[in-house]
């Protein structure tokens, strides 16, 4: 279900095709990132077990890269980028008015 944030409240929103494509692309990018993360970390685990079974090192890549994956998930599914863009747009309008005076 897709929602828009209006005055700090999440509501079911009407989205243009462009907005839906942007949301879909962001979520598809996240899923691709998640697949790569899973595959690479499975390979690192296998290498760790084969090459150095007594020393565990694969978890460091898994943990720190996992933090990045969690951030990507948050941005893809929960961050209200529209509000951020609108805020920056308003700042730029103010700067433009000041420059033109």
Backbone as JSON, one array per atom type, in Angstrom:
{
  "sequence": "XXXXXXXXXXXXXXXXXXXXXXXXXXXXXXXXXXXXXXXXXXXXXXXXXXXXXXXXXXXXXXXXXXXXXXXXXXXXXXXXXXXXXXXXXXXXXXXXXXXXX",
  "N": [[0.84, -1.17, 0.0], [0.57, 2.2, -0.82], [1.5, 5.31, 0.51], [1.15, 8.81, 1.11], [2.76, 11.55, 2.66], [1.17, 14.08, 4.24], [1.28, 17.13, 5.63], [2.61, 15.98, 7.8], [1.14, 13.69, 8.25], [0.46, 10.37, 7.36], [-1.2, 9.41, 4.5], [-3.35, 7.62, 2.25], [-2.33, 7.9, -1.0], [-2.65, 9.57, -4.18], [-0.75, 8.88, -6.91], [1.36, 10.06, -9.49], [2.25, 8.66, -12.71], [4.97, 9.04, -13.08], [5.9, 9.38, -10.46], [5.24, 6.86, -9.39], [6.91, 5.24, -10.96], [9.41, 6.14, -10.07], [9.35, 5.36, -7.38], [9.1, 2.59, -7.73], [11.54, 2.05, -9.05], [13.41, 2.72, -7.07], [12.79, 0.83, -5.1], [13.29, -1.53, -6.51], [16.02, -1.24, -6.95], [16.89, -1.45, -4.3], [16.18, -4.12, -3.76], [17.88, -5.45, -5.55], [20.33, -4.73, -4.4], [20.07, -6.08, -1.96], [20.04, -8.76, -2.83], [22.63, -9.03, -3.93], [24.15, -8.5, -1.64], [23.37, -10.71, -0.03], [24.3, -12.9, -1.58], [27.11, -12.38, -1.86], [27.91, -12.35, 0.84], [27.27, -14.95, 1.59], [29.15, -16.3, 0.04], [31.48, -15.28, 1.2], [31.24, -16.4, 3.75], [31.45, -19.13, 3.09], [34.08, -19.14, 2.04], [35.45, -18.39, 4.36], [34.92, -20.6, 6.02], [36.22, -22.62, 4.59], [38.91, -21.75, 4.1], [39.96, -20.54, 6.48], [39.03, -21.95, 9.0], [39.2, -21.76, 11.8], [39.3, -19.1, 12.46], [37.16, -16.42, 12.63], [36.1, -14.09, 10.36], [34.39, -13.21, 8.42], [32.05, -12.07, 9.38], [32.45, -9.38, 9.89], [32.39, -7.95, 7.47], [29.77, -8.61, 6.81], [28.3, -7.43, 8.91], [28.94, -4.61, 8.77], [28.38, -3.95, 6.09], [25.76, -4.73, 6.17], [24.61, -2.73, 7.73], [24.59, -0.66, 5.87], [22.79, -1.78, 4.03], [20.44, -1.84, 5.55], [20.06, 0.92, 5.84], [19.6, 1.57, 3.14], [17.22, 0.17, 2.75], [15.53, 1.62, 4.46], [15.52, 4.15, 3.23], [14.38, 3.43, 0.78], [11.8, 2.51, 1.4], [10.62, 4.02, 3.49], [11.47, 6.7, 3.85], [10.47, 10.01, 3.42], [10.93, 11.42, 0.68], [9.8, 13.32, -0.9], [9.0, 15.43, 0.79], [11.49, 16.34, 1.61], [12.59, 17.21, -0.82], [10.75, 19.24, -1.43], [11.22, 21.03, 0.68], [13.88, 21.82, 0.14], [13.46, 23.0, -2.34], [11.9, 25.22, -1.64], [13.8, 26.63, -0.13], [15.63, 27.27, -2.15], [14.04, 28.95, -3.73], [13.72, 31.12, -2.02], [16.38, 31.99, -1.82], [16.78, 32.73, -4.49], [14.99, 34.88, -4.73], [16.16, 36.68, -2.94], [18.56, 37.16, -4.28], [17.69, 38.43, -6.59], [16.82, 40.85, -5.66]],
  "CA": [[0.0, 0.0, 0.0], [1.38, 3.41, -0.93], [1.0, 6.44, 1.28], [1.81, 10.11, 0.99], [2.76, 12.29, 3.91], [0.6, 15.41, 4.08], [1.34, 17.83, 6.91], [3.07, 15.06, 8.83], [0.24, 12.55, 8.42], [0.48, 9.46, 6.23], [-2.51, 9.13, 3.93], [-3.31, 6.93, 0.98], [-2.14, 8.98, -1.95], [-2.7, 9.41, -5.62], [0.59, 9.09, -7.43], [1.48, 10.13, -10.94], [3.04, 7.56, -13.25], [6.37, 9.34, -12.85], [6.18, 9.09, -9.05], [5.2, 5.41, -9.21], [8.14, 4.69, -11.55], [10.54, 6.48, -9.19], [9.22, 4.48, -6.21], [9.4, 1.23, -8.18], [12.97, 1.95, -9.33], [14.11, 2.74, -5.79], [12.58, -0.46, -4.44], [13.99, -2.54, -7.3], [17.44, -1.06, -6.63], [17.12, -2.03, -2.98], [16.13, -5.59, -3.85], [19.13, -5.85, -6.18], [21.37, -4.58, -3.38], [19.88, -7.15, -0.99], [20.46, -10.02, -3.46], [24.09, -9.02, -4.01], [24.6, -8.62, -0.25], [23.17, -12.09, 0.41], [25.19, -13.79, -2.33], [28.51, -12.12, -1.51], [28.17, -12.77, 2.21], [27.27, -16.42, 1.6], [30.45, -16.69, -0.5], [32.48, -14.98, 2.23], [31.1, -17.43, 4.78], [32.03, -20.36, 2.54], [35.54, -18.97, 2.02], [35.92, -18.4, 5.75], [34.87, -21.98, 6.51], [37.18, -23.45, 3.85], [40.3, -21.28, 4.2], [40.39, -20.26, 7.87], [37.9, -22.37, 9.83], [39.35, -21.43, 13.21], [39.23, -17.65, 12.64], [35.96, -15.86, 12.01], [36.28, -12.72, 9.88], [33.35, -12.83, 7.45], [30.98, -11.32, 10.03], [32.71, -7.94, 9.87], [31.81, -7.45, 6.21], [28.32, -8.8, 6.91], [27.74, -6.43, 9.84], [29.04, -3.22, 8.3], [27.61, -3.83, 4.85], [24.36, -4.85, 6.58], [24.17, -1.39, 8.15], [24.27, 0.04, 4.63], [21.56, -2.38, 3.47], [19.32, -1.34, 6.37], [19.86, 2.31, 5.42], [18.99, 1.56, 1.8], [15.83, -0.26, 2.95], [14.79, 2.74, 5.05], [15.35, 5.17, 2.19], [13.51, 2.91, -0.27], [10.43, 2.23, 1.81], [10.03, 4.86, 4.52], [11.88, 8.1, 3.84], [9.6, 10.89, 2.64], [11.81, 12.25, -0.13], [9.02, 14.44, -1.43], [9.07, 16.53, 1.76], [12.86, 16.86, 1.57], [12.71, 17.96, -2.07], [9.94, 20.45, -1.3], [11.92, 21.92, 1.59], [15.03, 22.37, -0.59], [12.91, 23.87, -3.38], [11.52, 26.48, -0.99], [15.04, 27.33, 0.2], [16.19, 27.82, -3.39], [13.19, 30.07, -4.14], [14.06, 32.25, -1.14], [17.7, 32.47, -2.26], [16.61, 33.38, -5.78], [14.36, 36.18, -4.47], [17.18, 37.56, -2.34], [19.53, 37.5, -5.31], [17.06, 39.31, -7.56], [16.51, 42.17, -5.05]],
  "C": [[0.9, 1.24, 0.0], [0.71, 4.56, -0.22], [1.78, 7.69, 0.93], [1.74, 10.78, 2.35], [2.27, 13.7, 3.62], [0.53, 16.04, 5.46], [1.66, 16.87, 8.05], [2.21, 13.84, 9.04], [0.31, 11.68, 7.17], [-0.95, 9.19, 5.77], [-2.32, 8.34, 2.64], [-3.28, 8.0, -0.1], [-2.36, 8.58, -3.39], [-1.32, 9.76, -6.15], [0.56, 9.17, -8.94], [2.29, 8.93, -11.4], [4.53, 7.78, -12.99], [6.76, 9.0, -11.42], [6.2, 7.58, -8.79], [6.45, 4.75, -9.79], [9.35, 4.96, -10.65], [10.52, 5.58, -7.94], [9.61, 3.05, -6.59], [10.89, 1.05, -8.44], [13.77, 1.9, -8.03], [13.99, 1.39, -5.09], [13.27, -1.59, -5.18], [15.5, -2.45, -7.05], [17.77, -1.65, -5.27], [17.14, -3.55, -3.05], [17.38, -6.14, -4.52], [20.29, -5.79, -5.19], [21.28, -5.72, -2.37], [20.33, -8.5, -1.56], [21.98, -10.12, -3.53], [24.68, -9.21, -2.61], [24.51, -10.08, 0.21], [24.15, -13.04, -0.28], [26.64, -13.62, -1.91], [28.81, -12.59, -0.09], [28.09, -14.28, 2.38], [28.61, -16.94, 1.07], [31.57, -16.42, 0.52], [32.43, -16.0, 3.36], [31.74, -18.74, 4.31], [33.55, -20.28, 2.51], [36.12, -19.02, 3.43], [35.96, -19.83, 6.29], [35.94, -22.86, 5.86], [38.63, -23.05, 4.16], [40.79, -21.08, 5.63], [39.27, -20.64, 8.83], [38.01, -21.98, 11.3], [39.24, -19.94, 13.5], [38.01, -17.12, 11.89], [36.21, -14.41, 11.64], [35.15, -12.27, 8.97], [32.28, -11.94, 8.07], [31.19, -9.82, 9.98], [32.16, -7.31, 8.59], [30.29, -7.52, 6.26], [27.68, -7.72, 7.78], [27.76, -5.03, 9.23], [28.32, -2.99, 6.98], [26.12, -3.91, 5.17], [23.79, -3.53, 7.07], [23.78, -0.57, 6.93], [23.0, -0.48, 3.98], [20.34, -1.9, 4.24], [19.02, 0.12, 6.02], [19.18, 2.41, 4.07], [17.52, 1.15, 1.9], [14.99, 0.9, 3.48], [14.51, 3.81, 4.0], [14.34, 4.71, 1.14], [12.05, 2.8, 0.15], [9.81, 3.25, 2.77], [10.4, 6.34, 4.48], [10.96, 8.91, 2.93], [10.46, 11.86, 1.85], [11.08, 13.46, -0.71], [9.08, 15.65, -0.52], [10.45, 17.16, 1.76], [13.06, 17.71, 0.32], [11.95, 19.28, -1.98], [10.63, 21.48, -0.4], [13.12, 22.58, 0.89], [14.58, 23.33, -1.69], [12.54, 25.23, -2.8], [12.75, 27.29, -0.61], [15.63, 28.0, -1.04], [15.37, 29.0, -3.89], [13.52, 31.31, -3.32], [15.4, 32.84, -1.57], [17.61, 33.22, -3.59], [15.99, 34.77, -5.6], [15.35, 37.17, -3.88], [18.19, 38.04, -3.38], [18.97, 38.53, -6.29], [16.75, 40.7, -6.98], [17.63, 43.11, -5.18]]
}
